[in-house]
Amino acid sequence: MNRGVGVLAGLGLLALAFLVTFTSPTEDQTQAPFAVTGAVGEQVVSDHLVMTVHEVILAREAEVGSWVGTTSGLWLAVDVTAEGRVERTSLGASVYIDGVRYPASSRPDTIDGTVVDAALPRSGPLLFELPADIADQPGARDAVVRIGAGLDMRLDSVIDVHVDLTTLEAQERVALDEPRDGRR
């Protein structure tokens, strides 16, 4: 083989290697959850959960039972009904806005982290503490409320409900029901 062909073949292999490197998925992409999407008011079924998001509210103060939460930002209150699809499972929830994850607050008694059984619905709120200027952020038009089984949702089925936060008027105070058995 002549030297010119060898050099061209080597350069071609290097170009191919760079192409493979730049088009390979990242670790986050290869371990991303499998999302089942739904809308507010719609029952959504994933591998582990049957879930309905009934209402989404922004408020400066949130009240759950005797607990009253204040924040320098805003509360995103999400009223849900959930049940296990096939077996008992725990719930984990986060909101994603423009690539930033906001986990559910653990301060009040909410449905986050609770265990739901198959065919035995449980209803209650989820609360997320968000920045005060959240509606002005670019990703606020397509916020994603993600609910899954447990805390580690990598390579698992999750429920994603997309919410346009720019359409929500922030209330002064929202009073939410405590978690309870049964549907809303």
N, C-alpha and C positions, 0 to 999 in steps of 0.2 A: 504494500500500500504506500502511495507516495505521501510525503510529509504534509502537504497542503490539505489532503483529504483527512488525515488524522487530526490536524489542528481544527478544521471545520467540525468534525465529529465531536471533538472534545468541547468546543464552544457551544455546540448544539446541546450536548448533555448538560453543560452548566446552565444554559438558559432553561432547559427543561426542569432541572433541579430547583431553580429560583421560582419557576412557575408553580411547581408542586408546593413549595414552601409557602408562597403567598396565597394560594387557594385552599390550603388545608384548613379545616375547621379548628377553632380554638377549643380549649378544654371546656369552657363555659358552653359552647355550642354543642359539643359532643355529649355533655351531661345535662342538657336542658330538659325540663319536664315536657310531657306530652299534654298540651292544653286542649281542653274542651271549652269552647267559648259559649257564652250566653249573655242575656240581657237582663236588666232589672225587671222583676216580675215573672221571669221565665224559669221553669224547673229545668235544671241541668243535671245530667247524669255522667259521672266519670267512672273509672274502674272501681273506686272505693266509696264514693259519696253520691247521694242524691241531695241536691241543694237548690234552694230558691232564695235569691236576694230580693227582699220585698221593697226596701226603701234605702236611699242614700241621702244623708243630710250633712251639711257643714254647719258647725256651731262654735261659738267662742267658749261656752261652758257646756259640760255634759253631766247629766245626773243619771245614775243607775242605782235604784234603791236609795239607801241613805248616803251613798258616796257622791260627792260633787267634785268634778275635776275642772280645774282652771288651767290655762296654758297661755304662754306668750304667743302661740300660734293659733291654729284652729283644730278642732276635732272633726274628723270624718267619721260619722256614725253610720254603720251598715247593719240593718236589721235582716237577719237570716233565719231560715229553717233548714236544718240538716239532719240527715240520717245516714247510717251505714248502708251500703248497697247490698253487700253479701255477708259481711261480718262486722264485728265491733272494730271501730277505728277512732283515732284521736284527730282533732282538727288543728290545723295551723294556718294562719292567715297573714298576708302582707299586702301592701299597696305598692305598686311600682309606678313612678312618675318620672319620665324622661331618664330612665335607667337607674334611678335611685330607689332603693328599697326602704320602705317604712314598715317595720313590724307592728303587729297589733299590740296595743298597750296591755300590760299585765296588772296595772294598778286597780281598775275596777273588776267586779265579777262579771265576766263576759263569757261568750261561748268559745272563745279562742282557748285551745289547750284542753278542752273538755273531751270526753269520750262519748261517741254516739253509737248506738246499736242498730243493727239491720232492722228496718221496718218500724223503728220506734223513734219518731221525729223529736227533735229538740229545737226550740226557738230561742232567740236572744240576740243581743247586740254584739257587734265587733267595734272597737274604737281604735282609731289611728290618729296619732298626734302629728300634725303637718305644719310647715312654716306658714306664717300669717299671709305672705304674699303668694301662696300656692297657685291661685287662679291666674296670676300674671306669668307664671313659668311656661315655657314653650310646650312641655309635655302634658300640661294640665287638661288639654282637650282629649287626650287618650290615656287617662289613668287606668291602671289595671288592678282590680281587686282579685288577688290570687288566693284560693283556698284549696288546701290539699290535706292529705292524710299525714299527720305528724309534722315534724320540723324539717326533715331532710327530704326535699321534694325532687332531688335530682333523679332523672330517668324514671319518673313516676307520673302517673296521671293526676292532673290538677284541673280545677275549674277556674277559668278567667272570665271576669265580668268587666267589660270596658265601660268607663264612666267619663263623661265630659264635665270636669269640675268647674269650667267657666260658666256653665249654665245654672249652677247652684247658688242661691242667695244665702249668705252666711246668716244664721239665726243667732240671737243673743244666747239662748239657752235651749237645750233639747233634753227632755225627760224620756228615758228609755226604760222599758220593762226589764226586769232581771231575767236571767236565763230560766227557762221552764220546759217541762216535758210537753210534748204535743205541738201541733201546728199553730201558726199565728192566727 
